[in-house]
Amino acid sequence: MPHQGEILQEAIKNSGISITRIVDEMGITRPTIYRKFKEETVDYNFVKRIGDIINHDFSNDFTSVQQSALPFVTSAQKPIVTSVVTSRVTQPQSIDTDPSKQLLLLQSKYIALLEAYNELLLKVYGPK
């Protein structure tokens, strides 16, 4: 069964909308979106933004098991930067002693934090 990143990649491919257009509209880099395609779980805000760009509803694409693993809360959040950073960085905590899984979790949190910082810079200073 494909994981969330693969489902996201397939939906983008089927939409006919270019990766270049998507990364431009989202204010991210191509390597960032390709990293997301490799992730087993992708945060809700990222999936929603892609869905808005390609006019696709991902709620039918993820199984109930995958949806329960999504690291997000669907309730409305205040549109302030701290809630954006918190929603991206906060993931369900599991006590896992496997160092490689812990490292991957830290890496995904770090990348999410960098992306939130990049978005903040874009909001403050605008595009180049």
C-alpha positions in Angstrom: 0.0 0.0 0.0 1.4 3.4 -0.9 2.2 5.8 1.9 1.0 9.4 2.1 3.9 11.0 0.3 3.4 8.6 -2.6 -0.3 9.3 -2.7 0.4 13.0 -2.8 2.9 12.6 -5.6 0.5 10.5 -7.7 -2.3 13.0 -7.2 0.0 15.8 -8.4 1.1 13.8 -11.4 -2.5 13.0 -12.3 -3.6 16.6 -11.9 -1.3 17.7 -14.8 -0.1 20.7 -12.8 3.6 21.1 -12.8 5.8 20.8 -9.7 7.3 24.2 -10.6 3.9 25.8 -10.3 3.1 24.1 -7.0 6.4 25.0 -5.4 6.1 28.6 -6.6 2.6 29.0 -5.2 3.6 27.3 -1.9 6.9 29.3 -1.5 9.0 26.1 -1.1 11.8 24.5 -3.0 11.7 21.5 -5.3 13.9 19.5 -3.0 11.4 20.1 -0.2 8.4 18.8 -2.1 10.4 15.8 -3.2 11.4 15.1 0.4 7.7 15.2 1.2 7.0 12.5 -1.4 9.3 10.2 0.5 7.6 10.7 3.9 5.2 8.1 5.2 3.1 10.8 6.9 2.7 14.3 5.6 1.2 17.1 7.8 -2.3 18.2 7.2 -1.6 21.8 6.3 0.8 20.7 3.5 -1.7 18.2 2.1 -4.5 20.8 2.3 -2.4 23.5 0.5 -1.5 21.1 -2.3 -5.1 20.0 -2.6 -6.2 23.6 -2.9 -3.7 24.2 -5.7 -4.5 21.1 -7.7 -8.2 21.1 -6.9 -8.1 17.7 -5.2 -9.8 16.4 -2.0 -7.3 14.0 -0.3 -9.9 12.9 2.3 -10.8 9.9 0.1 -7.2 9.0 -0.7 -6.0 8.1 2.7 -7.2 5.1 4.5 -8.6 5.5 8.0 -5.4 4.1 9.4 -3.4 6.6 7.5 -5.7 9.5 8.5 -5.3 8.6 12.2 -1.5 8.8 11.7 -1.6 12.3 10.2 0.3 14.7 12.6 -2.4 17.4 12.8 -5.5 18.5 14.5 -8.5 19.3 12.2 -10.0 21.9 14.5 -9.6 25.5 13.5 -6.5 27.2 14.7 -5.7 30.8 15.1 -3.9 32.1 12.0 -0.8 33.2 13.8 2.7 32.0 13.1 3.2 30.3 16.4 0.2 28.0 15.7 1.6 27.2 12.2 5.0 26.3 13.6 3.4 24.3 16.5 1.1 22.4 14.2 3.9 21.4 11.9 6.4 20.5 14.5 4.1 18.7 16.9 3.6 15.1 16.0 2.2 12.2 18.0 4.8 11.2 20.5 5.6 7.5 20.7 8.1 5.9 22.9 10.4 4.4 20.3 13.8 3.2 21.2 14.9 2.7 17.6 17.6 5.4 17.0 17.0 5.6 13.3 13.3 6.3 13.8 14.1 8.9 16.4 16.5 10.6 14.0 13.9 10.6 11.2 11.4 12.1 13.5 13.8 14.9 14.5 14.7 15.4 10.9 11.1 15.9 9.9 10.5 18.3 12.8 13.6 20.3 11.8 12.5 20.5 8.2 9.0 21.6 9.2 10.5 24.3 11.4 12.7 25.5 8.5 9.7 25.6 6.2 7.7 27.6 8.7 10.6 30.0 9.1 10.8 30.3 5.3 7.1 31.1 5.1 7.5 33.7 7.8 10.3 35.4 5.9 8.1 35.4 2.8 5.3 37.0 4.7 7.5 39.6 6.3 9.8 40.4 3.3 7.8 39.1 0.4 9.2 37.2 -2.6 12.6 38.0 -4.1 
